[in-house]
Amino acid sequence: MNLLLLGMNHKTAPVEIRERLDIACTEGFSPLGEIRGLPGVEEALYLSTCNRVEILVRGREDAAVEERLRELIFRHGNLSGADLARCLYVYRDADAVRHLFRVAAGLDSLIMGEPQILGQVKDAYRRAVEEEATGIILNKLLHRAFRVAKRVRTETGVANHAVSVSYAAVELAKKIFGALRGQKILLVGAGEMSELAARHLLKHGGDRLFVANRTWERAVRMAAEFQGTAVEFPRLGEALREADIVITSTGAPGYIITGEMVAGALKRRQNRLLFIIDIAVPRDVDPRAGAMDNVYLYNIDDLQEIADENMAIRKEEAARGEEIVSAEAEEFRAWFDTLTVVPTIVSLREKAEAIAAGELERADTWLRNLDPAAREEAALLARAIVNKLLHDPMTTLKEETREGAARAYAAALRRLFRLDGTDGEQ
Amino acid sequence: MDIFAFLYRGALAAYLVSTLTYLVSLFSRRVAPARIATWILAGAWGCHVLFFLGQWAVRGRNPFFGLPDSLSFFALVMAGAYLAFQFRTKTRVLGVFVSPAVFLLMIVASVGIGGPLTAPEILRGGLVSLHAMLSLIGEALFALASAAGLAYLIQDGLLKRRKASRLMKLFPPLRDLDRINHLCLLWGFPLLTLGIVAGAIWARTVWGSHWQWDPKQIWTLAAWLIYAVLLHQRLAIGWRGHKTALLSVAAFLVLLAALLVEQHFFTTIHRFN
């Protein structure tokens, strides 16, 4: 296939090296143009994210191409030869295909199965297309990669299980309330993680946000930021009657929400379900509340544990993703093999038709003596012989494609019929 | 084999395939098979409806009489109501309970379905058909309510355990299950009530009194009372969630006793097959 992939990622290269290369690539020059300009490179793709830099090229089968690419990275990355040897990985042909598929599907990411990488690969491809750096093979390869990513996402659970505390909270909320539309969220206290959780909940359909804070001004400010309503801290008990999801993260030393408060609220809530997320350390909510009917209380450790277990599940699912990648890589190779078959068939047919046409022309002197209908017959006869003769080898060649032995047959045909010009012997 | 027997066997086979597919979903902890199982269930239900209508309209057979026919109708209502909920709320994996129940009912029913129907003289009349039909629909909805209740109890337990679990991800959200439970009670109760009333009126005309203190009547009344309390608590007091789920499962067990167990352990005049 003559595919060559050079790259470094979060596993092989420290961030200082990746960023040096990335900065050089985004500021100084157009990496694509330069890669494309290297002798022997016919198609190119350049991908750079905060976790990886990858260069994929297709070109002549030539050891010098790799050397030139290394040299280019070396020059722009301002790296020592030792750094380069340590950080850089090189994949060829089938391995390069597999690596690209794994990257696109998020199987090679720092957070297993994360979806952003697919968007980044798509952007990189779009840039390559705009600069006309890709051709038939890379186009096909990239579209395959997008399909693989989609299959891995939908057919395995590799992207399905929340691996951050805030997303774990959203997932739990959905298992309690179903669609989050219309749910009222009460945010008690401030903190990065609790605000993030509130933001996620609102994004997934959460309806109204109430903010309670010991400092009234702060509550008002946060309420404005989330387009919610500020609640006076002493009226927390009343807010508890209204809210469906409560997120607490105050710095208070004791329980802000006592068991009595929750029990009291429950009576007024007509047993509506209550989901309490206690992110604070020390805890804000009396753990006894968690034992009450229709109350689901999760603290920071519970959520962290769930996120960790989900990470383990994702890793299990990744094995299924790898199977998809392998199958698709194999399919891509099969497609690639047909590339050699189709031109062979075309040139074989062209050659045979040229011979038939040539012979008819040579026979023109005596054909002219026949009446037009008979002349037509003779031309048809010549073509029919050509077609019949070619039919079997062509069919066999097309069928062989699936078994991957097509290259050998195509090569033999090219040689036997001297399809690559008169010096087919060498 | 005539067309109706063919439809019935087709429905039975499809219910089986649907059940197995749901079980695959349950044991592999993946939702994708359940999605397929739902469509198979819908196909099975389609065959079943054709069979039912055929029996009723074309053959002129009363489809609510006799154990086989009434079980088949029970299964039909249960599957139909479940599918209606399914297409609205996407509570896919609930089918794990519904589909096997429907399949088992169909198996039991298949022993005598399509056979001769020997209804005694006292059962001729539209009121009896109405009594059987309304009671069966009400009971099938209660069966569905208890399936939703059972799923609710499992999901509630998983959420209270506070651990990551694939089963929890597979099972429907609590509130959707609670809503199914609620709607089934809301529709099932008046239907069963009307069914009982229709039966009582008919009993008066044939036996001379509304009430015979028959074991089946007593069991059914007990179940009816539990459902009355349950519905009252739901609507007036605002009971929801865990308690109603538990109670609707318990109430259905009593109803099941009325429907099945007493057939074998008590003598009853309320037995016509």
Chai-1 contact restraints between the chains, C-beta under 6 A:
chainA,res_idxA,chainB,res_idxB,connection_type,confidence,min_distance_angstrom,max_distance_angstrom,comment,restraint_id
A,K175,B,P173,contact,1.0,0.0,6.0,A-B,restraint_1
A,I176,B,L174,contact,1.0,0.0,6.0,A-B,restraint_2
A,F177,B,R175,contact,1.0,0.0,6.0,A-B,restraint_3
A,G178,B,P173,contact,1.0,0.0,6.0,A-B,restraint_4
A,G178,B,R175,contact,1.0,0.0,6.0,A-B,restraint_5
A,G178,B,D176,contact,1.0,0.0,6.0,A-B,restraint_6
A,Q270,B,G238,contact,1.0,0.0,6.0,A-B,restraint_7
A,N271,B,G238,contact,1.0,0.0,6.0,A-B,restraint_8
A,N271,B,W239,contact,1.0,0.0,6.0,A-B,restraint_9
A,N271,B,R240,contact,1.0,0.0,6.0,A-B,restraint_10
A,N271,B,G241,contact,1.0,0.0,6.0,A-B,restraint_11
A,D293,B,H242,contact,1.0,0.0,6.0,A-B,restraint_12
A,N294,B,G241,contact,1.0,0.0,6.0,A-B,restraint_13
A,Y296,B,L159,contact,1.0,0.0,6.0,A-B,restraint_14
A,Y298,B,R162,contact,1.0,0.0,6.0,A-B,restraint_15
A,D302,B,R162,contact,1.0,0.0,6.0,A-B,restraint_16
A,I306,B,A164,contact,1.0,0.0,6.0,A-B,restraint_17
A,E309,B,A164,contact,1.0,0.0,6.0,A-B,restraint_18
A,N310,B,A164,contact,1.0,0.0,6.0,A-B,restraint_19
